[in-house]
Amino acid sequence: MDNQLAFSIDNFDGSAELHRPHDGTRSAMFVPVPHGGKTMGLIQLHAQRAASFDEGALEVAQTLAVQAGMALANARRIQEE
């Protein structure tokens, strides 16, 4: 995930190409944790209901991911000292 683009899947039902993260998942959102132009991790949110994640949820998750990226970078910096 080097492109650092968040995306969601509205419904896993009826798609032979998409594999559910686990049983019961109907929709999911995937948000990279960026820092310094690299992806440090990935936040995954799963729901049992189809189309559970709207633009507002995506924006909140992206904001949290940016904060998490800064926190991870700071923790790494402290460990290296």
C-alpha positions in Angstrom: 0.0 0.0 0.0 2.6 2.6 -1.0 0.0 4.9 -2.6 -1.4 5.8 0.9 -5.0 5.9 -0.4 -7.8 4.9 1.9 -10.7 3.0 0.5 -13.8 1.1 1.5 -15.7 -1.9 0.3 -19.4 -1.5 0.6 -20.4 -5.1 0.2 -18.5 -8.3 0.0 -21.6 -10.3 -0.9 -21.8 -11.4 -4.5 -18.2 -10.8 -5.3 -16.0 -13.8 -6.1 -12.9 -11.5 -6.4 -13.1 -10.1 -2.8 -12.3 -12.2 0.2 -13.9 -11.3 3.6 -11.4 -10.5 6.4 -13.5 -12.8 8.6 -16.9 -14.5 8.7 -19.8 -12.1 8.9 -18.0 -9.1 7.4 -20.1 -7.4 4.8 -18.3 -4.0 4.5 -14.8 -2.8 5.4 -12.6 0.3 5.3 -8.8 0.2 4.9 -6.8 3.3 5.9 -3.0 3.5 5.6 -1.0 5.0 8.5 1.3 7.5 6.8 4.4 9.2 8.0 7.2 10.8 6.0 5.9 9.6 2.7 5.8 6.0 3.7 3.1 3.7 5.0 3.8 2.6 8.6 0.7 0.5 9.1 -2.9 -0.1 8.2 -6.1 0.5 10.1 -8.9 -1.9 9.1 -12.5 -1.5 10.2 -15.0 -4.2 9.5 -18.8 -4.2 9.8 -21.5 -6.8 9.6 -23.8 -4.4 7.7 -23.3 -3.5 4.1 -22.2 0.1 3.2 -21.4 0.9 6.9 -18.7 3.5 6.1 -19.5 6.9 4.6 -17.3 9.8 3.7 -17.4 11.2 7.2 -16.2 7.9 8.6 -13.4 7.8 6.1 -12.3 11.4 7.0 -12.3 10.5 10.8 -10.3 7.3 10.2 -7.8 9.2 8.0 -7.3 11.9 10.7 -6.7 9.1 13.3 -4.3 7.4 10.9 -2.2 10.6 10.5 -2.1 11.0 14.3 -1.1 7.3 14.7 1.7 7.8 12.2 3.1 10.7 14.1 2.9 8.8 17.4 4.6 5.7 15.9 7.4 7.9 14.5 7.9 9.6 17.9 8.0 6.2 19.7 10.6 4.9 17.2 12.7 8.1 17.7 12.6 7.7 21.5 13.6 4.0 21.3 16.6 4.9 19.2 17.9 7.4 21.7 
